């Protein structure tokens, strides 16, 4: 009995290993690669085709599928390259436009500065007390305010000078009694 069971198990293992040891046909490889391609796993499909072509190098179905996959990858790469090129061109145009706007802004600022300078020169040529309509100009100081400011500066200057003189005066000499 025991021998019968052992021989049955050996027969089953042998049959299983024979079934497993059979080579996969070219059609099976083709079908597997096609399914992988349809599932959008193109890299796995290419690997399967590579393995199949190593075993079946002349199979026309495998060769045609591999050719189509390679063409599609090349087409995809070209489209990506075109998109990259278009993006670079767009970025270049955007940068040029931005540079042009900056140049225009600089020109505008320069024109405004020139106008301000001209206006200041015109104001300087007019009477310093009165503007074009007889009103005091903005940014000018009334004479009374100017005098008050000058007086305050003069007083502060005198205070500083007195402090400096006090430091320069010689110190009073004291006689030191010797305690020895």
C-alpha positions as CSV (number, residue, x, y, z in Angstrom):
1,X,0.0,0.0,0.0
2,X,2.7,2.3,1.0
3,X,4.6,1.6,-2.2
4,X,1.5,2.3,-4.2
5,X,1.0,5.7,-2.6
6,X,4.7,6.6,-3.2
7,X,4.6,5.5,-6.8
8,X,1.3,7.5,-7.3
9,X,2.9,10.6,-5.9
10,X,6.0,10.1,-8.0
11,X,3.8,9.7,-11.1
12,X,1.9,12.9,-10.3
13,X,5.1,14.9,-9.7
14,X,6.5,13.6,-12.9
15,X,3.4,14.5,-14.9
16,X,3.4,17.9,-13.3
17,X,7.0,18.5,-14.2
18,X,6.5,17.4,-17.8
19,X,3.6,19.8,-18.1
20,X,5.6,22.6,-16.6
21,X,8.7,21.9,-18.7
22,X,6.8,22.4,-21.9
23,X,7.8,25.5,-23.8
24,X,5.4,28.3,-24.2
25,X,4.4,28.8,-27.8
26,X,5.0,31.9,-29.9
27,X,1.3,32.5,-29.9
28,X,1.2,32.5,-26.1
29,X,4.0,35.0,-26.0
30,X,2.2,37.1,-28.6
31,X,-1.1,37.0,-26.6
32,X,0.6,37.9,-23.3
33,X,2.5,40.8,-24.9
34,X,-0.7,42.0,-26.5
35,X,-2.5,42.0,-23.2
36,X,0.3,43.9,-21.5
37,X,0.2,46.4,-24.3
38,X,-3.5,46.9,-24.0
39,X,-3.2,47.4,-20.2
40,X,-0.7,50.2,-21.0
41,X,2.3,48.3,-19.6
42,X,4.4,48.8,-22.6
43,X,7.7,48.1,-20.9
44,X,6.5,44.7,-19.7
45,X,5.1,44.0,-23.2
46,X,8.6,44.8,-24.7
47,X,10.3,42.6,-22.2
48,X,7.9,39.7,-23.0
49,X,8.5,40.3,-26.7
50,X,12.3,40.3,-26.2
51,X,12.0,37.0,-24.3
52,X,9.8,35.5,-27.1
53,X,12.1,36.7,-29.9
54,X,15.0,35.0,-28.2
55,X,13.1,31.7,-28.3
56,X,11.3,32.3,-31.6
57,X,13.5,34.8,-33.6
58,X,11.7,34.3,-36.9
59,X,8.0,34.5,-35.8
60,X,6.3,37.1,-38.0
61,X,3.6,38.0,-35.4
62,X,6.1,38.6,-32.7
63,X,8.3,40.7,-35.1
64,X,5.4,42.8,-36.3
65,X,4.2,43.4,-32.7
66,X,7.7,44.4,-31.6
67,X,8.0,46.7,-34.6
68,X,4.7,48.4,-33.8
69,X,5.6,48.9,-30.2
70,X,9.0,50.4,-31.1
71,X,7.3,52.7,-33.7
72,X,4.8,53.9,-31.1
73,X,7.5,54.5,-28.5
74,X,9.5,56.6,-31.1
75,X,6.3,58.5,-32.0
76,X,5.6,59.2,-28.4
77,X,9.2,60.4,-27.9
78,X,8.9,62.7,-30.9
79,X,5.7,64.2,-29.6
80,X,7.4,64.7,-26.2
81,X,10.3,66.4,-27.9
82,X,8.0,68.6,-29.9
83,X,6.1,69.6,-26.8
84,X,9.4,70.3,-25.0
85,X,10.5,72.4,-28.0
86,X,7.2,74.3,-28.1
87,X,7.4,74.9,-24.3
88,X,10.9,76.3,-24.6
89,X,9.9,78.6,-27.5
90,X,6.9,79.8,-25.5
91,X,9.1,80.4,-22.4
92,X,11.6,82.3,-24.7
93,X,8.8,84.5,-26.1
94,X,7.5,85.1,-22.6
95,X,10.9,86.1,-21.4
96,X,11.4,88.4,-24.4
97,X,8.0,90.0,-23.7
98,X,8.9,90.4,-20.1
99,X,12.3,92.0,-20.9
100,X,10.6,94.3,-23.4
101,X,8.1,95.4,-20.7
102,X,10.9,96.0,-18.3
103,X,12.7,98.1,-20.9
104,X,9.6,100.1,-21.5
105,X,9.1,100.7,-17.8
106,X,12.7,101.8,-17.4
107,X,12.3,104.2,-20.4
108,X,9.1,105.5,-18.8
109,X,10.8,106.1,-15.5
110,X,13.7,107.9,-17.2
111,X,11.2,110.1,-19.0
112,X,9.4,110.9,-15.7
113,X,12.7,111.6,-14.0
114,X,13.8,114.0,-16.8
115,X,10.4,115.8,-16.5
116,X,10.8,116.1,-12.8
117,X,14.3,117.5,-13.3
118,X,13.1,120.0,-15.8
119,X,10.3,121.1,-13.5
120,X,12.8,121.5,-10.7
121,X,15.0,123.6,-12.9
122,X,12.1,125.8,-13.9
123,X,11.1,126.3,-10.3
124,X,14.7,127.2,-9.4
125,X,14.7,129.8,-12.2
126,X,11.6,131.4,-10.8
127,X,11.5,133.5,-7.6
128,X,12.5,131.2,-4.7
129,X,9.8,132.8,-2.4
130,X,6.9,132.6,-4.7
131,X,5.8,130.0,-7.1
132,X,4.3,130.6,-10.5
133,X,1.0,131.8,-8.9
134,X,2.5,133.7,-6.0
135,X,2.0,130.9,-3.5
136,X,4.9,129.4,-1.4
137,X,6.3,126.4,-3.2
138,X,6.0,123.0,-1.6
139,X,9.2,121.9,-0.1
140,X,10.3,125.5,0.6
141,X,10.7,126.9,4.1
142,X,9.2,130.1,5.4
143,X,11.9,132.7,6.4
144,X,10.7,132.7,10.0
145,X,11.0,128.9,10.3
146,X,14.5,129.0,8.7
147,X,15.6,131.6,11.3
148,X,14.3,129.6,14.2
149,X,16.0,126.5,12.9
150,X,19.3,128.4,12.5
151,X,19.1,129.8,16.0
152,X,18.4,126.3,17.5
153,X,21.4,124.9,15.6
154,X,23.6,127.8,16.9
155,X,22.6,127.2,20.5
156,X,23.3,123.5,20.3
157,X,26.7,124.3,18.7
158,X,27.5,126.6,21.6
159,X,26.6,123.9,24.1
160,X,28.9,121.4,22.4
161,X,31.7,123.9,22.3
162,X,31.4,124.7,26.0
163,X,31.6,121.0,26.8
164,X,34.8,120.6,24.7
165,X,36.4,123.7,26.4
166,X,35.5,122.3,29.8
167,X,37.4,119.1,29.0
168,X,40.4,121.0,27.8
169,X,40.8,123.1,30.9
170,X,43.6,122.0,33.1
171,X,42.6,120.2,36.2
172,X,43.3,122.0,39.5
173,X,46.4,120.7,41.1
174,X,46.3,119.5,44.6
175,X,49.2,119.1,46.8
176,X,49.5,115.6,48.2
177,X,50.7,115.2,51.7
178,X,53.0,112.4,52.2
179,X,52.0,110.0,54.8
180,X,55.3,108.2,55.6
